[in-house]
Amino acid sequence: MKNALLVVLLVLLASPAYAAPPRYRVIKVQTTLNTGVMPTDSTSANDYYVTIGRQHNLKTGALLNVYRDKQIDDETGGETITSQVFVGQLKAIQVYDKYCVSRVMGLAGSADPLRERDAVLVGDYILPVFVIQGEQLFAKGSSTLLPGAIKHLEDAALFIRSNNPSRAVVEGHTDNDGTPAYNLKLSELRAAAVRDYLVNQAKIDPRTLYPVGCGESRPIAPNDTPQGQAMNRRFEIIIER
């Protein structure tokens, strides 16, 4: 158990997907329901006010990944370590100059051992994300880009340029069809292929992009339906800074 915990902590600290400090935060949560009944979770028609807006090149419909700092105690008796865990995803529905109003698209799936599933909370931090569904880029089981992938990757390149980041992560995600080891390797190969196209064809600065394979470990929907699996087969280009 101790060794497993240490491995998890090392992955969190080393992974580029978790390396950047937060810039934008959830500052207000407001229910849109007028029934007098509290929502059971954060997907029940809450509005989330986030400190990112037009001046940060945000557009209506943009997706935002939500993360939270979490304290993990070292069972060996060492210091408590702060890690960053994935909470879920928001969608901007109204964009103003310095902030936006957003709604929950999905919360971290139950298969994620480092999930924070209950709700999006005030203080959670936000990173802009561009999402492409896996079927738009690759055939099943393949890490070779489809001819039709070019349009989606050029849209991704436009997203990256509009944010002008010094660091962005290309994350590959799969559903749970196959073994975890197979899915992890496939997601790594696919993330590398996406990154290679963006660098070699779309001329994105190679120092900007970091490919990361997440396999099936970060679902945003249940994997027990074809629709949920399709949502989980995705690529996320996350603007870290």
Buried (B, 14 or more C-beta within 10 A) or exposed (E): EEEEBBEBBEEBEEBBBBBBEBBBBBEEBEBEEEEEEEBEEBBBEBBBBBBBBBEBBBEEEBBBBBBBEBEBEEEEEEEEBEBBBBBBBBBBBEBEEEBBBBBBBBBBBEBBEBBBBEBBBEEBBBBBBBBBEBEBBBEEEEBEBEEEBBEBBBEBBEBBBBBEBEBBBBBBBBBBBBEEEBBBBBBBBBBBBBBBBBBEEBEBBEEBBBBBBBBBBBBBBBBEEEEBBBBBBBBBBBBBE
